[in-house]
Amino acid sequence: MKLGSLKEGGRDGTLIVVSKDLTRAVRAEGIAATLQAALEDWSNLAPRLNALSESLNRGEADGVFDLDSNALAAPLPRAYEFLDGSAYLPHVERVRRARGAEVPESFYTDPLMYQATSAGFHGPREPVRVVSEDYGIDLEAEIVVVTDDVPMAVSPAQAAGHIQLIGLVNDVSLRNLIPAELNKGFGFLQSKPRSALSPVFVTPDELGDAWRDNKVHLPLLTHINGQWFGAPEAGEDMQFDFSQLVAHAARTRPLSAGTLVGSGTIANQDTSRGASCFAEQRTVETLRDGKPSTPFMKFGDVVRIEMKNSDGSHIFGAIEQRIEQQPLP
């Protein structure tokens, strides 16, 4: 099934069930007011939501309305945690090689992960607002999974059973602020503003055979200003699958229902498939030409991120955002 949230009912939106073709929806009235509420009682409420989804797709549900992407909030307008990994080591290897550094052996056995901002997520059609272009505005096209309650110290095999939903994220980065922050040795803060989520999250069964080995085996397509930017294959070159990422996040603490765990920027060894962020593209240019030639994003630029089935149909809908200047208060 496919789930989203309308921009109504307060900060956490109103939960809706969305048709497979992303054209129609129905409010989950009488089941759960918000997606967060549904996740907190998932074992009881998921079957009821699924029954409503089946009724919607058969054309038998009451209260059906046409879906308008502009009316959508993020499926989870805010979440208790967003833990973002960096599971695609071709990206890590290239970035470090461009600056003459080796990849530590531990990176191949222990996931990279940081705690990202989760107090608010942009909806799929909401702009990215940044004070200055000098910050080095970048997108990061990623996949996220959403968990129910995850006990501390679960194994990867156990963690796989706690992955309930899958979606896309534009994990916005301000590249020119990152080096100074990392040099302090305490991680990202100002360089990682709010991210945007796909119009809907879906249960793993919606992906069919594309969801296997706890990975999504489909290309993640990005366009900038209508021009193709990249379509790396998400199932290739992923050093750690989502069950391993969730288990890593839960090693020393339980995860609350509604936790998002991200894949990190999707990248392949095959650079002909393009990139999922400007930092990756600029790194490829530096290794090839000695310096980058592609600038970071400017005000007025539009980024579009989406994933399609083998038949060309959309799975999550598209994130489509304009970069805009944020006025000072």
N, C-alpha and C positions, 0 to 999 in steps of 0.2 A: 504494500500500500504506500501511498504518497501523502505526506502531511505537510501543512504549511500553517502560517499565522497571518491573520488580517491585522491592519493597523487600527484596531479598535479594542475597547475593553481594558485599557490601561497599559502600563509599560510592558507587560508580558504578552500582549496581543490576545487574539481569539483563535483557538485551534480550529482548523478546517481539515477535512479529508478531500483530497484532490484526485480527479480522474486520471487514468493512465495516460491519456493524451494531453493532459495539462490544460484542458479547455473549460472544465466545469468543476464545481466544488460544492460542499455542503458543510455547514457548521456542525461541530461535534457536540451539539447541545444534549445535555443529559448524560454525557459520558465523561468529558473533561473540558474544563474551561480553557486551559492552556496546554501547550505541549509539555511544559515542565511538570504540571500536575499529572499528565498521563504517564510520563516516565517514572514518576515516584510510585506509581501503582501499576507498573507495566504488565505484570503477569495477569492481572485481573482485567485491565482496561484494553490491552492490545487486541484480544479476541473480539471485543465489542467494536472497536475501531475498524478492525478488518472486516467484520460483517457489514458495517456501514459502507466501507469501500467497495465491497462486492455488490451491494445494492445500488450504489452510485453508478458503477460501471455497467450494470445491467439496465440502467435507466429507470429504476424503481424507487429511488430515494426521494423523500420529500424535502422541500426547501432548497432545491438545487439552484445555483446561480452561475453565470458566466464568470470565469476567472479573469481578473485584471491584474497583471503583474505589478502595476503601479500602486495597487491597493495592498500589496503584501509587505509585511514586516519581514525581518529574518525569521525563519522557523522557530528559532530560540532567540527572541530579542535580547535576552541577557541570560547568562549561564553562570553556574557556580565556579566552573573551572574550564579553561581552554589550555591544554597542554600540547605544545606543538613540537613535533620531532623534526629530524632531518635524516630521513630514511634513504634518500637517493644519493649514494656516495659518489657517482660521477660528478655531481654538482660540487660536492665538498672537495673531491680530488682536484678538479679543475681550478677552483678558486684558490686553493692552497698552492698549487703548482704555479699559478700566475704570479704569486708573490714569493716564489722560491722556497716554499715550506713543504715538508713531508707530511703525509697523513699518519698520525699515530696509530700503532697497531690496535689500540683499544677501540678505535672508531669502527672496526670491523666486527667487534663482539659486543659492544655496549652502546646502545642508541644515544645520540645527541638529542636533548630535549630541554625546553625552557617553559616557564609559566607565562603565557601570553595574557593580554587584557581580555576580559570576558564580561565586564560590567555592562557592555552594550555592543551590539552588532548592527551594522548597516543592513537595511533591506536590499534586495537585489537590484533595485532601480534608484537607490539613493546615492547622491554624489559623495565622492571622497573630497573632503575639505582640508586644505593644508595652508598654513600661514604663508609659506615662501617656497618657491621653486628651488631655491638654493639648498633645501633640505635633501634633495636627491630622491624624488618621488618614484617609487617602484611598486609594481604589483608582485604578488606571488600566487600563482595558480596551484591550488592544492586540493586534496581530498581530506575530509574529516569523517570520523565515526563518532557516534554518540552512544554512551553507555547507560545502562541502568545502574543500580548500586553495585559497586565492585568491592569485594572484601580485600583487606590488606594482604599482600604476599601471595596473590594468586599466581598460578603457573600460566604460561601462554595458552595451554590447552583449556584451562578453566576460563581465562580472560575472553577467549573466543565466544563463549556462551553469553557474555555480557554486552556484546556489540549488537545494538538494536536498530540503529539507523545509520545511514550513510548520506553524505552531502558534499557540496563543494564550498570552498572558501577563497576569497581574495584576501590574502594575508598581507595587508599593506605594510611596506617598509619605507623608512626614510634613511636611505643609504649613507648620506653624508653625515648623519648624526651617529651612526653605529660605531665607527672606530674609536671615538673619544669615550663613548660609554663602555665599550668592551675593555678598553685600556684601564678602566677603573677596577676591573676584576669583579664586577657585581651584576653583570648582565644587562639586558635590554630594558629600557623604560621609555624615554622620550622618542626613541627611534622606532617604536612599534605602536602606532595609533590603532584605532578601532578597525576591525576587519568587516568584510561583507560576506553574507551567506547566500547560498543558492535559493531560488524561490521555494523549493520543497526539499525535504529529507525523505529518503525512501528506505523501506525495509530491505534487507539483503536479497530476498527472493525476487524483488523487482529487477535485479541485474541478471537473473538467470545464470547461465554458465560463465558470465563475465566475472562473477564473484566466486573465486575459488582460492584456496590456500590463504584465506584472509587477506586477499588483495583484489583490486579492481583491474581487470585485464581489458582496458579500453583506452584509446587516446583521450587526452585532455586538451581541448582546442581553445586557443587564445587568439583573438584579433585585437589589433590596436588601430583605432580610426578606420575600421573596416578592412584593414590589411592583415593578411595571415601573419601571425607571429610565431606560432609553434603548436605542435600536436604530439608531444612525447607520449609514449605508451606507458600508462601508469602501472602495468603489471610487470614490466621489465626493470631490471636494475634496482629494485627495491630491496635493500639489504635486510631490512627488518619489516616483517608484515605487521598488520594492525594488532593481532593478538600479542605479539611481542612488545609492541609499543604500549599497549594498555597495561600489560604485566609490568613493564618497566616503570610506568607512572605510578602503579599501585604497590611498588616494592615495600615502601615504608609507611604507607597511609592508605586508608580506604578512599575510593572515589565516589562522590555523590552522584545520584541519578541526574542525568543531564550534563555530565562532563563530556566535553569535546576533546578528542585526541587527533592531532593533525599529522599528515604524512610528511610535511615539509615540501619544498619546491620540487615538482616532478621534473626529472632530468634523465636522459639516456646517454649511454656511451656514443650512440649514433647522433651526432650533432646536426645531421641533415633534417632531423625532425623538428628543429627549432627549439625554442626555449619557453619556459614558464615564468621567467622574470628577466628584467633588464640586466641585473647583475650577472646572470648566467651568459646572456648574449655578449655583454661587454668583456667578460672573461675569455670567451671563445675568440673574440676579436684581438684581445691582448696577446693571447698565446699565438695567434696566427700572424698578427701585424705589428706586434710590439706595443700597441696602445689601443684603447677602445675608440670606436667611432660613433656608436649609437648613444645619444644623450638619454638621460632619464626623462620621465614624463613631465609635460608642461600643462599649464592651465588650459582647459578646453579639450584636452585629449580624452578619448573614450576607450575604455577597455571592456572587452566582452569575453567571458569565460563560460564554456559549456562542454557537455559530454553527451555523445549520441550512441545509441545502440547500433548494431551492425546493419539494421534496416534504415538507419538515418533518423529515427525518431529520438526526440529529446528524453532524457531520463530525469534530470533535476530542474529543467528550465535553465535559463541563462542569467548569469550575473552581468549586468551592463551598467557601467558607471562612468560619469564624467568627472574629471579632475577639476575642482574649483578652488578659488582662493577663499580662505577663511578670514573674514574681517576681524580686526582686533577688537576686544570688548571696550 
